[in-house]
Every structure is written in C-alpha cells, then in structure tokens.
Amino acid sequence: MRTTELLCSNWKWIKLLGCVGLLMLLADASLAQRRAGLCYVSNERDGTISVIDTASDRVVRTIQIGGRLRGIHLSANGRRLYVAMASPMNQRVAGADKIVEINPATGRIVAKHNVGSDPEQFAVSRDGARLYVSNEDANTASVADLKTGDVLVLAGKRETQPAPVRAETATKRRRKA
C-alpha cells in the first residue's frame, strides 16, 4: 500500500468516526432537550403555581396553594420549592403570611414557615437551612431558621413601602498573598 492510499484509508475512518461522534452529540442534545428542566411560576392572583416544561414551553401541571403567591425559588438540590404566600388581594387573613415549602415531585405542601408580615421576595441559603425574606407592607427583613421554624432576625423600619428586593447569599473568598 502506498502512503497516499494509507492516508486516504485512514481519512475514511476518521470521517466515519467524526460522523458517528456528531450523531452521538445530536442524540445527546435531543435527549437533553427531552429531559430539560421544569420552570415554576407563581400566579399571584389565583394562588397557583404553573409548572412549565422548558423543552416544550407548555404547562404540564398546576399546583393549588391558595393565598397571594409571589417570590418563588427552588432549593439548590431541587428537592424543595419555596413560594412566598400572603393574604389575597385587598383582604387580611390571619396566618396567611408564610413561605410555603413544597415537594416539587408531588406538588404537596411540606411545611409553612413563619417569616413576618407580607413576604414578597426571599432567598434560600445554599445549605437549605435559612430563608432571607423581604416583608413588603411592614418594610422589614427577616431571617428564618427552616429547621426550628424560628424567626431569628426581624429588622427594618415600618415607615415607608419598600421596593421588592432580591436577597442573595455570598461566600467570602480569601485572597492569597
């Protein structure tokens, strides 16, 4: 066999392997799209959560919670969904102001956490132990311990209407000298 025939023969194998690799990538991308995640949307006026399949952009389930739902977050491990719940519009219902913890696989409520008056936006700590909550009508912020159910901190002034905020947790990074 001459060198050019050997190169051409190897080139055919390289092209074949390239095509097989490309097909595997396309199949993997297609599988990834079919297994694409879910998006959870709180519907403030009707007290429900729409579960949307991001691959098809269709509502695949509606979870009935009640109250006026607002901020919504999925835990870092995806095993819990949290949504801020307050009294329905223009009503005052005792005990309605909570962060509701939901099992996203079943859509069932696991717990309701006290966090102060009229929770709107919040963040869940990375370890899932605490909630950091902005309470709209009271113009306060609270920190709640999810394991004990205690509100650890309630801070702020009750003078003006606060703008919605997004609390974020961060880790400190040490600089190397």
KAKA-V915613 format. One record per residue. RES is the residue in one small letter. SS is DSSP state (@ for helix, = for strand, . for the rest). Layout:
BEGIN
res-><RES;RES>
ss-><SS;SS>
END
This chain:
BEGIN
res-><m;r;t;t;e;l;l;c;s;n;w;k;w;i;k;l;l;g;c;v;g;l;l;m;l;l;a;d;a;s;l;a;q;r;r;a;g;l;c;y;v;s;n;e;r;d;g;t;i;s;v;i;d;t;a;s;d;r;v;v;r;t;i;q;i;g;g;r;l;r;g;i;h;l;s;a;n;g;r;r;l;y;v;a;m;a;s;p;m;n;q;r;v;a;g;a;d;k;i;v;e;i;n;p;a;t;g;r;i;v;a;k;h;n;v;g;s;d;p;e;q;f;a;v;s;r;d;g;a;r;l;y;v;s;n;e;d;a;n;t;a;s;v;a;d;l;k;t;g;d;v;l;v;l;a;g;k;r;e;t;q;p;a;p;v;r;a;e;t;a;t;k;r;r;r;k;a>
ss-><.;.;@;@;@;@;@;@;@;@;@;@;@;@;@;@;@;@;@;@;@;@;@;@;@;@;@;@;@;@;@;@;@;@;.;.;.;=;=;=;=;=;=;.;.;.;.;=;=;=;=;=;=;.;.;.;.;=;=;=;=;=;=;=;.;.;.;=;=;=;=;=;=;=;.;.;.;.;.;.;=;=;=;=;=;=;.;.;.;.;.;.;.;.;.;.;.;=;=;=;=;=;=;.;.;.;.;=;=;=;=;=;=;=;.;.;.;.;=;=;=;=;=;=;.;.;.;.;.;=;=;=;=;=;=;.;.;.;.;=;=;=;=;=;=;.;.;.;.;.;=;=;=;=;=;=;.;.;.;.;.;.;.;.;.;.;.;.;.;.;.;.;.;.;.;.;.>
END
